[in-house]
């Protein structure tokens, strides 16, 4: 990678080659409190967002699914139940600490046999072309250094007829909600991070990374540019979160 190339780490400009390590440090720090903080930060609504994503994925028995940025496995766990013993779910994350937390949860919930675990950088997916019926990435794309490259990799490993789903924080669709959301993100989230996770800085970065992420239409265009067709998106909670979907035809 060109050492002169820069990217965003929250509101900070950093060398592109440094971002992945900086992101790993953040998630190393938050891994043990990740589930608690998700429930606190979203008031539990993240579970509804993920439920909608599962429905839109149309994953069914016998299919192969790659879940990137799995975190502690909320999506992968549901997919494991849907694909059944004949199917396959690859639960992956770039961060080993997060992946280990997710693996513990999956084993504790009885998901064994049809689930694999792999540390993956979404920009370099280590699978052959046309390997998966569905690729998902939930609340992870904004942390990827080269999003366009990652989307092209997702397109490459999806089978013809398959689809990608990107569940991510996005841009509120009206100004009053945007103002409330800004106050919540930059005041409440770091405070919760400080009190609960003893880490205000990581949650400040998470809030900043959301603001630097492409808006709904821009991300839709990026997914189309990667090769996907019939692309759409679904705003949830007034656009605070959006689910983008595209198909490889």
Secondary structure, 3 states (H helix, E strand, C coil): CCCCCEEEECCEEEEHHHHHHHHHHHHHHHHHHHHHHHHHHHCCCHHHHHHHHHHHHCCCCCCEEEEECCCCCHHHHHHHHHHCCCCEEEEEECCHHHHHHHHHHHHHCCCCCCEEEEECCCCCCCCCCCCEEEEEEECCHHHCCCHHHHHHHHHHHEEEEEEEEEEEECCCCCHHHHHHHHHHHHHHHHHHHHHHCCCHHHHHHHHHHHHHCCCHHHHHHHHHHCCCEEEEEEEEHHHCEEEEEEECC
